[in-house]
């Protein structure tokens, strides 16, 4: 299984779990998928995003880039939790 197929399965399973859950305390569909690939060719990022991935990091991994992406998605999760609490 490649990353594209894994992403498809993760996203489909997350949506399925969301649909089976009556109370949306924390939707599983918000789970980010980050591509980590050695493919840095033009168009590869768009291919990953089109496949449902949420971001793209090339190898060799730049620790600063990795942490900035992780922080971004952590902040998104925090904002989602705040919004869900307001909607209760």
C-alpha distances in whole Angstrom, upper triangle without the diagonal:
4,7,8,6,7,10,11,10,12,15,15,16,18,20,20,22,24,25,26,28,32,32,30,31,28,25,22,21,22,19,19,15,16,14,15,15,17,17,20,21,23,21,18,19,20,17,15,18,18,14,15,15,19,19,18,19,19,20,22,22,26,26,29,26,24,27,28,24,24,28,27,25,27,30,28,28,31,33,31,32,36,35,34,37,39,38,39
4,6,5,6,9,10,11,12,14,16,17,18,20,21,22,24,26,27,29,32,33,30,31,27,25,21,20,21,18,17,13,13,11,12,11,13,13,17,18,19,18,14,15,16,13,12,15,15,11,13,13,16,16,15,16,16,16,19,19,23,24,26,23,21,24,25,22,22,26,25,23,25,28,26,26,30,31,29,31,34,34,33,36,38,38,39
4,5,5,6,9,10,10,12,14,15,16,18,20,21,22,24,26,27,30,30,27,28,25,22,19,17,18,15,13,10,10,7,9,9,12,12,15,16,18,16,12,13,14,11,9,12,12,9,10,9,12,13,12,13,14,15,17,17,20,21,23,20,18,21,21,18,18,22,21,19,22,24,23,23,26,27,26,28,31,31,30,33,35,34,36
4,5,5,6,9,10,11,12,14,15,17,18,20,21,23,24,26,29,30,27,28,24,22,19,16,17,15,14,10,11,9,12,12,14,13,16,16,17,15,12,12,12,9,7,10,10,6,8,8,12,13,12,15,15,17,20,20,22,24,25,22,20,23,23,19,20,23,22,20,23,25,23,23,27,27,25,28,31,30,30,33,35,34,35
4,5,5,6,9,10,11,12,14,15,16,18,20,21,23,24,28,28,26,27,24,21,18,16,18,16,15,12,13,12,14,15,17,17,19,20,21,18,15,16,16,13,11,13,12,9,10,11,14,16,16,18,19,20,23,22,25,26,28,25,22,25,26,22,22,26,24,22,24,27,24,24,28,29,26,28,32,31,30,33,35,34,35
4,5,5,6,9,10,11,12,14,15,16,18,20,21,23,26,26,24,25,22,19,15,14,16,13,12,9,11,11,13,14,17,17,20,21,22,20,17,16,17,14,12,13,14,10,10,10,13,15,15,17,18,19,21,21,23,24,26,23,20,23,23,20,19,23,22,19,21,24,22,21,25,26,24,26,29,29,28,31,33,32,33
4,5,5,6,8,10,10,12,14,15,16,18,20,21,24,25,22,23,19,17,13,12,13,11,10,7,9,9,12,14,17,17,19,20,21,18,15,14,14,12,9,10,11,7,7,6,10,12,12,15,17,19,21,20,22,23,24,21,19,21,21,17,17,21,19,16,19,21,19,19,22,23,21,23,26,26,25,28,30,29,30
4,6,5,6,8,10,11,12,14,15,17,18,20,23,24,21,23,20,17,14,12,14,12,12,10,13,13,16,17,20,19,21,22,22,19,17,16,15,13,11,11,11,7,7,9,12,14,15,18,20,22,25,24,26,27,28,24,22,24,24,21,21,24,22,19,22,24,21,21,24,25,22,24,27,26,25,29,31,29,30
4,6,5,6,8,10,10,12,14,15,16,18,22,23,21,22,19,16,13,12,14,12,13,11,14,14,17,19,22,22,24,25,26,23,20,19,19,17,14,15,14,11,10,11,14,17,18,20,22,24,26,25,27,28,29,26,23,25,26,22,21,24,23,20,22,25,22,21,25,25,23,24,28,27,25,28,31,29,30
4,6,5,6,9,10,11,12,14,15,17,20,20,18,19,16,13,10,9,11,9,10,8,12,13,16,18,22,22,24,25,26,23,20,19,19,17,14,14,15,11,10,10,12,15,16,19,21,22,25,23,25,25,26,24,21,22,23,19,18,21,20,17,18,21,19,17,21,22,19,21,24,24,22,25,28,26,27
4,5,5,6,9,10,11,12,14,15,18,19,16,18,15,11,9,6,9,8,9,9,12,14,17,19,23,22,24,25,25,22,20,18,17,16,13,13,13,10,8,9,11,14,16,19,22,24,26,24,26,26,27,24,21,23,23,19,18,21,19,16,18,20,17,16,20,20,17,19,23,21,20,23,25,24,25
4,5,5,6,9,10,11,12,14,17,19,17,19,16,13,10,8,12,11,13,12,16,17,20,22,26,25,27,28,27,24,22,21,20,18,16,15,15,12,10,12,14,18,20,22,25,27,29,28,30,30,30,28,25,27,27,23,22,25,23,20,21,23,20,19,23,23,20,21,25,23,22,25,27,25,26
4,5,5,6,9,10,11,12,16,17,15,17,15,12,9,8,12,11,13,13,17,18,21,23,27,27,29,30,30,27,25,23,23,21,18,18,18,15,13,14,16,19,21,24,26,28,30,28,30,30,31,28,25,26,27,23,22,24,23,20,21,23,21,19,22,23,20,21,24,23,21,24,26,25,25
4,5,5,6,9,10,11,14,14,12,14,11,8,5,5,8,8,11,12,15,18,21,23,27,27,28,30,30,27,24,23,22,21,18,17,18,15,12,13,14,17,20,22,25,27,29,27,29,28,29,26,24,24,24,21,20,22,20,17,18,20,17,15,18,19,16,17,20,19,17,20,23,21,22
4,5,5,6,9,10,13,14,12,14,12,8,7,5,9,10,13,14,18,20,23,25,29,28,30,31,30,27,25,23,22,21,19,17,17,15,12,14,15,19,22,24,27,30,32,30,31,31,31,28,26,27,26,23,22,24,22,18,20,21,18,16,20,20,16,18,21,19,17,20,22,20,21
4,5,5,6,9,12,14,13,15,14,10,9,9,12,13,16,17,20,22,25,27,31,31,32,33,33,30,28,26,25,24,22,21,20,18,15,17,18,22,25,27,30,32,34,32,34,33,34,31,29,30,30,26,25,27,25,22,23,24,21,19,23,23,19,20,23,22,19,22,24,22,22
4,5,5,6,10,11,10,12,11,8,7,8,11,12,15,16,20,23,25,28,32,32,33,35,35,32,29,28,27,26,23,22,22,20,17,18,19,22,25,27,30,32,34,32,33,32,33,31,28,28,28,25,24,25,24,20,21,23,20,18,20,21,17,18,21,20,17,20,22,20,20
4,5,5,8,9,7,10,9,6,6,7,10,11,15,17,20,23,26,29,33,32,34,35,35,31,29,27,26,26,23,22,22,20,17,18,18,22,25,27,31,33,35,32,34,33,33,30,28,28,28,25,23,24,23,19,20,21,18,16,18,18,15,15,18,17,14,17,19,17,17
4,6,7,10,9,13,12,9,10,10,13,15,18,20,23,26,29,31,35,35,36,37,36,33,31,29,28,27,25,23,23,21,18,20,21,25,27,30,33,36,38,35,37,36,36,34,31,32,31,28,27,28,26,23,23,24,21,19,22,22,18,18,21,19,16,19,21,18,18
4,6,9,10,13,13,11,11,12,15,16,20,21,25,27,30,33,37,37,38,39,39,36,34,32,31,30,28,26,26,24,21,23,23,27,30,32,35,37,39,37,38,37,38,35,33,33,33,30,28,29,28,24,25,26,23,21,23,23,20,19,22,21,18,20,22,19,19
4,6,7,9,10,9,10,12,14,16,19,21,25,28,31,33,37,37,39,40,40,37,35,32,32,31,28,27,27,25,22,23,23,27,30,32,35,37,39,36,38,36,36,34,32,31,31,29,27,27,26,23,23,24,21,19,20,21,17,16,19,18,15,17,19,16,15
4,6,9,11,11,13,14,16,18,22,24,28,31,34,36,40,40,41,43,42,39,37,35,34,33,31,29,29,28,25,26,25,29,32,35,38,40,42,39,40,39,39,37,34,34,33,31,29,29,28,25,24,25,22,20,21,21,17,17,19,17,14,15,17,14,13
4,6,8,9,12,14,15,17,20,23,27,30,33,36,40,40,41,42,42,39,37,34,34,33,31,29,29,28,25,25,25,28,31,34,37,39,41,38,39,37,37,35,32,31,31,29,27,27,26,23,22,22,20,17,18,18,15,13,15,14,11,12,14,12,10
4,5,6,9,11,11,14,17,20,23,27,30,33,36,36,37,39,38,35,34,31,30,30,27,25,26,25,21,22,21,24,28,30,34,36,37,34,35,33,33,31,29,28,28,25,23,23,22,19,18,19,16,14,15,15,11,10,13,11,8,10,13,10,10
4,6,9,12,12,13,17,20,23,27,29,33,36,37,37,39,39,36,34,31,31,31,28,26,28,26,23,23,21,24,28,30,33,35,37,33,34,32,31,30,28,26,26,24,22,21,21,18,16,17,15,12,12,13,10,8,11,10,7,8,11,10,9
4,6,9,8,10,13,16,19,23,25,29,32,33,33,35,35,33,31,28,28,28,25,23,24,23,19,19,18,21,24,26,29,31,33,30,30,28,28,26,24,23,23,20,18,18,18,14,13,14,12,9,11,11,8,7,11,10,8,10,13,12,12
4,5,6,8,12,14,18,21,24,27,31,31,32,33,33,30,28,25,25,25,22,20,21,20,16,17,16,19,22,25,28,30,32,29,30,28,28,26,24,23,23,20,18,19,18,14,14,15,13,10,13,13,9,10,13,12,9,12,15,13,14
4,5,6,9,12,15,18,21,24,28,28,29,31,31,28,26,24,23,23,20,18,20,18,14,14,14,17,20,22,26,28,29,27,28,27,27,25,22,22,22,19,17,18,17,14,14,16,13,11,14,15,12,12,16,15,13,16,18,17,18
4,5,8,10,14,17,20,23,26,26,27,29,28,25,23,21,20,20,17,15,16,15,11,12,11,15,18,21,24,26,29,26,27,26,26,24,22,22,21,18,17,18,17,13,14,16,13,11,15,15,12,13,16,15,14,17,19,18,19
4,6,9,12,16,19,22,25,25,26,28,27,25,23,20,20,20,17,15,16,15,12,11,10,13,16,19,22,25,27,24,25,24,23,21,19,19,18,15,14,15,13,10,11,12,9,8,11,11,9,11,14,13,12,15,17,17,18
4,7,10,13,16,19,23,23,24,26,26,24,21,19,19,19,16,14,16,15,11,10,9,12,15,17,20,22,24,21,22,21,21,19,17,17,17,13,12,14,13,9,10,13,10,9,12,14,11,13,16,16,15,18,20,20,21
4,6,10,13,16,20,20,20,23,23,20,18,15,16,16,13,11,14,13,9,7,6,8,11,13,17,19,21,18,19,18,18,16,13,14,14,10,10,12,10,7,10,12,10,9,13,14,13,15,18,18,18,20,22,22,24
4,7,10,13,16,17,18,20,20,18,15,13,14,14,10,10,12,10,8,5,5,7,9,11,14,16,18,16,18,17,18,15,13,15,15,11,11,14,13,10,13,15,13,13,17,18,16,18,21,21,21,24,26,26,27
4,6,10,13,14,14,17,18,16,13,11,13,13,9,9,13,11,10,6,6,5,6,7,10,12,15,12,14,14,15,12,10,12,12,9,9,13,12,10,13,15,14,15,18,19,18,20,23,23,24,26,28,28,30
4,6,10,10,11,14,15,13,10,9,11,10,7,9,12,10,10,7,8,6,5,6,8,10,13,11,14,15,16,13,11,14,14,11,12,16,15,13,16,19,18,18,22,23,22,24,27,27,27,30,32,32,34
4,7,9,10,13,15,15,11,10,13,13,10,12,15,14,14,10,11,9,6,5,6,7,9,8,11,12,14,11,10,13,14,11,13,16,16,15,18,20,20,20,23,25,25,26,29,30,30,32,34,35,36
4,5,7,10,13,13,9,10,13,12,10,13,15,14,15,12,14,11,8,7,5,6,8,9,12,14,16,14,12,16,17,15,16,20,19,19,21,24,23,24,27,28,28,30,33,33,33,36,38,38,40
4,6,9,12,13,10,11,15,14,13,16,18,17,18,16,17,14,11,9,5,5,7,9,12,15,17,15,14,18,19,17,19,22,22,22,24,27,26,27,30,31,31,33,36,36,37,39,41,41,43
4,6,9,10,7,9,12,11,11,14,15,15,17,15,16,14,10,9,7,8,10,12,15,18,19,16,16,20,20,18,20,23,23,22,25,27,26,28,31,32,31,34,36,36,37,40,41,41,43
4,7,8,7,8,11,11,11,14,16,16,18,16,16,13,10,9,6,8,10,12,13,17,18,15,15,19,19,17,20,22,21,22,25,26,26,28,30,31,31,34,36,36,37,40,41,41,43
4,6,6,8,10,11,12,14,15,16,19,17,18,15,12,12,10,12,14,16,17,20,21,18,19,22,22,20,23,25,24,24,28,29,28,30,33,33,33,36,38,37,39,42,43,42,45
4,6,8,9,10,12,13,14,16,18,17,18,15,13,13,12,15,17,18,19,22,22,19,20,23,22,20,23,26,24,24,28,29,27,30,32,32,32,35,37,36,38,41,41,41,44
4,6,5,6,9,10,10,12,15,14,15,13,11,13,13,16,18,19,20,23,23,19,20,23,22,20,23,25,23,23,26,27,25,28,31,30,30,33,35,34,35,38,39,39,41
4,5,5,6,9,10,11,13,12,13,11,9,10,10,13,15,16,18,20,21,17,18,21,20,18,20,23,21,21,24,26,24,26,29,29,28,31,34,33,34,37,38,38,40
4,5,5,6,9,10,11,9,10,8,6,8,9,13,15,15,16,19,18,15,15,18,17,14,17,20,17,17,21,22,20,22,25,25,25,28,30,29,30,34,34,34,37
4,5,5,6,8,10,10,10,9,9,12,13,16,19,19,20,22,22,18,18,21,19,17,19,22,19,19,22,23,21,23,26,25,25,28,30,29,30,33,34,33,36
4,6,5,6,9,9,11,11,10,13,13,16,19,19,21,23,23,20,19,23,21,18,21,23,21,20,24,25,23,24,28,27,26,29,32,30,31,34,35,35,37
4,5,5,7,6,8,8,7,10,12,15,17,17,19,20,21,17,16,19,19,15,17,20,18,17,20,22,20,21,24,24,23,26,29,28,28,32,33,32,34
4,5,5,5,6,7,8,11,14,17,20,19,20,21,21,17,17,19,18,14,17,19,16,15,19,20,17,19,22,22,21,24,26,25,26,29,30,29,32
4,5,7,9,10,11,15,17,20,23,22,23,25,25,21,21,23,22,18,20,22,20,18,22,23,20,21,25,24,23,26,28,27,27,31,31,30,33
4,6,9,11,11,15,16,19,22,21,23,24,25,21,20,23,22,18,20,22,20,18,22,23,20,21,25,25,23,26,28,27,27,30,32,30,32
4,6,9,11,15,17,20,22,21,23,23,24,20,19,21,20,16,17,20,17,15,18,20,17,17,21,21,19,22,24,23,23,27,28,27,29
4,6,8,11,14,16,19,17,19,20,20,17,15,17,17,13,14,17,15,12,16,18,15,16,20,20,18,21,24,23,23,26,28,27,29
4,7,10,14,17,19,17,18,18,18,15,13,15,14,10,11,13,11,9,13,14,12,13,16,16,16,18,21,20,21,24,25,25,27
4,7,10,14,16,14,14,15,15,11,11,13,11,8,10,12,10,10,13,15,13,15,18,18,18,21,23,22,23,26,28,28,30
4,7,10,12,11,12,14,14,10,10,13,12,9,11,14,13,12,16,17,16,18,21,21,21,24,26,26,27,30,31,31,34
4,7,9,7,8,10,11,8,7,11,11,9,11,14,13,14,16,18,18,19,22,23,23,26,28,28,29,32,33,34,36
4,6,6,8,11,12,10,10,13,14,12,14,17,17,17,20,22,22,23,26,27,27,29,32,32,33,35,37,38,39
3,5,8,10,13,11,10,14,15,14,16,19,19,20,22,24,24,25,28,29,30,32,34,35,35,38,39,40,42
4,6,9,12,11,11,14,16,15,17,19,20,21,23,25,25,27,29,30,31,33,35,36,37,39,41,42,43
4,6,9,8,7,10,12,12,13,16,17,17,19,21,22,23,25,27,28,29,31,33,34,35,37,38,40
4,5,5,6,9,10,11,12,14,16,17,18,20,21,23,24,26,27,29,31,32,33,35,37,38,40
4,5,5,6,9,10,10,12,14,16,16,18,20,21,22,24,26,27,28,30,31,33,35,36,38
4,5,5,6,9,10,10,12,14,15,16,18,20,21,22,24,26,27,29,30,32,33,35,37
4,5,5,6,9,10,10,13,14,15,17,18,20,21,23,24,26,27,29,30,32,33,35
4,6,5,6,9,10,11,12,14,16,17,18,20,21,23,25,26,27,29,31,32,34
4,5,5,6,8,10,10,12,14,15,16,18,20,21,22,24,26,27,29,30,32
4,5,5,6,9,10,11,12,14,15,16,18,20,21,23,24,26,27,29,31
4,5,5,6,9,10,11,12,14,15,17,19,20,21,23,25,26,27,29
4,5,5,6,9,10,11,12,14,15,17,19,20,21,23,25,26,27
4,5,5,6,9,10,10,12,14,15,17,18,20,21,23,24,26
4,5,5,6,9,10,11,12,14,16,17,18,20,21,23,25
4,5,5,6,9,10,10,12,14,15,16,18,20,21,23
4,5,5,6,9,10,11,12,14,15,17,19,20,22
4,5,5,6,9,10,11,12,14,15,17,19,20
4,5,5,6,9,10,11,12,14,15,17,19
4,5,5,6,9,10,10,12,14,15,17
4,5,5,6,9,10,11,13,14,16
4,5,5,6,9,10,11,13,15
4,5,5,6,9,10,11,13
4,5,5,6,9,10,11
4,5,5,6,9,10
4,5,5,6,9
4,5,5,7
4,5,5
4,6
4
